[in-house]
Amino acid sequence: MKFINNPEKYNRWYLSQYGSWVGQLEFSLLSQLIPAVKNDSLLDVGSGSGYFSRKFADYGLNVTGIDPAPAMIDFANSQNSDIHYIIGNALELPFNKNEFDYSSAITSLCFIDKYQAALAEMWRVSKKGMVLGLLNRNSLLYWQKADTGSYKGSRWDTHRD
């Protein structure tokens, strides 16, 4: 599992003009995949800096974020005190079966070696479903960032994966 330990730099990308546009577009697509009603619960696995956790909370969901990197959790907590963030491992989620209505993993599975086990854990804790945002080897972002910065060493999936 790869940690990103510079949350300010990671989050700064979403504040740029291009990053803001991409983030809004991604969230617009992802939110269409969750037929959630206000106050449904969501576990954001690999919540990182909390960007998508905050978006889901603004969408009306009760969000819990989990990430293995303490620096990311500290940063996320500094951005929104209404979201509960914890340090934890996607392979051993410290929650009961069906504890959340939904779970999400947005560009986080690529940093988990045993992503199938993480998916099984997400399914275990979700009552209604999951939403995934995957990095694609055939995307423009891959060609721009593939083995650089925080994406160095990550796995980029193909449609066969």
C-alpha positions in Angstrom: 0.0 0.0 0.0 1.4 3.4 -1.0 0.9 6.4 1.2 0.7 10.0 0.0 2.2 12.1 2.7 1.8 15.6 1.3 -1.9 16.4 1.6 -1.5 20.1 0.9 0.2 19.5 -2.4 -2.3 16.7 -3.3 -5.3 18.9 -2.5 -3.9 22.0 -4.2 -4.4 20.2 -7.5 -8.2 20.3 -6.9 -7.9 24.1 -6.3 -6.3 24.7 -9.7 -8.6 25.7 -12.6 -8.1 22.4 -14.3 -8.3 20.3 -11.1 -11.5 22.0 -10.0 -13.1 21.3 -13.4 -12.0 17.7 -13.3 -13.1 17.3 -9.7 -16.5 18.8 -10.4 -17.0 16.6 -13.5 -15.9 13.4 -11.6 -18.3 14.2 -8.7 -21.1 14.9 -11.1 -20.7 11.5 -12.7 -20.1 9.7 -9.4 -23.1 11.2 -7.7 -25.4 9.9 -10.4 -24.4 6.4 -9.5 -25.7 6.7 -5.9 -29.5 7.0 -5.7 -29.0 8.3 -2.2 -31.4 10.3 -0.1 -30.5 13.0 2.3 -28.8 11.6 5.5 -27.9 8.2 4.0 -24.5 7.1 5.2 -21.4 6.7 3.1 -17.9 5.3 3.9 -15.3 6.9 1.7 -12.4 4.4 1.6 -9.1 6.0 0.9 -10.5 9.4 1.6 -7.1 11.1 1.3 -7.4 14.8 1.7 -11.2 14.6 2.0 -12.0 16.2 -1.3 -14.7 13.7 -2.3 -15.8 13.2 1.3 -16.6 16.9 1.4 -18.4 16.7 -1.9 -20.6 13.8 -0.7 -21.3 15.6 2.6 -22.4 18.7 0.6 -24.6 16.3 -1.4 -26.5 15.5 1.9 -24.8 12.3 2.9 -23.4 11.5 6.4 -19.8 10.7 5.5 -17.1 8.8 7.3 -13.7 8.8 5.7 -11.0 6.2 6.3 -7.4 6.4 5.1 -4.1 4.8 6.2 -2.1 8.0 6.0 -2.1 10.0 9.3 -1.1 13.2 7.4 -4.1 12.9 5.1 -6.5 12.3 8.0 -5.1 15.3 9.8 -5.5 17.5 6.7 -9.0 16.2 6.0 -10.1 16.9 9.6 -8.7 20.5 9.3 -11.0 21.1 6.3 -14.4 19.9 7.7 -15.2 19.0 11.3 -18.6 17.6 10.4 -17.1 14.5 8.7 -15.7 11.7 10.8 -12.3 10.6 9.6 -10.3 7.7 11.0 -6.9 6.1 10.2 -7.5 2.6 9.0 -6.9 -0.1 6.4 -9.2 -0.9 3.5 -8.4 -4.5 3.9 -9.7 -4.7 7.5 -12.5 -2.1 7.8 -13.3 -1.6 11.5 -17.1 -1.5 10.9 -20.0 -3.9 11.2 -21.7 -5.6 8.3 -24.1 -3.2 6.6 -23.1 -0.3 8.8 -23.2 2.1 5.9 -25.8 2.7 3.2 -23.0 3.1 0.6 -19.2 3.0 0.3 -17.0 4.7 -2.2 -13.4 4.4 -3.4 -12.4 7.2 -5.6 -9.0 6.9 -7.2 -7.8 4.9 -4.1 -7.9 1.3 -5.2 -4.9 1.9 -7.4 -2.8 2.3 -4.2 -4.0 -1.0 -2.7 -2.1 -4.2 -3.7 -5.0 -6.5 -2.7 -7.8 -4.4 -4.2 -10.1 -7.4 -4.5 -10.0 -7.9 -0.7 -10.7 -4.1 -0.2 -13.7 -4.4 -2.5 -15.0 -7.4 -0.5 -14.6 -5.4 2.7 -16.5 -2.4 1.1 -19.3 -4.7 0.1 -19.5 -6.2 3.6 -20.1 -2.8 5.2 -22.5 -1.5 2.6 -26.3 -2.0 2.7 -27.2 -0.5 -0.7 -24.2 -0.4 -2.9 -20.8 1.0 -3.8 -19.4 3.6 -6.2 -15.9 3.3 -7.6 -13.8 5.9 -9.4 -11.0 4.0 -11.1 -7.9 5.3 -12.9 -7.8 4.1 -16.5 -4.6 3.4 -18.4 -6.1 4.7 -21.6 -7.0 8.1 -20.1 -5.5 11.5 -20.7 -4.6 11.7 -17.0 -2.6 8.5 -17.3 -0.5 10.1 -20.1 0.0 13.2 -18.0 0.7 11.6 -14.6 1.4 7.9 -15.0 4.6 7.5 -13.0 5.0 10.9 -11.4 4.3 12.6 -8.1 1.7 11.0 -5.9 0.7 8.5 -8.7 4.2 7.0 -8.9 3.9 3.2 -8.2 0.1 3.2 -8.6 -1.8 0.6 -10.7 -3.8 2.0 -13.6 -6.5 -0.4 -14.7 -7.7 -1.4 -18.1 -11.2 -2.4 -19.1 -10.0 -6.1 -18.7 -9.0 -5.5 -15.0 
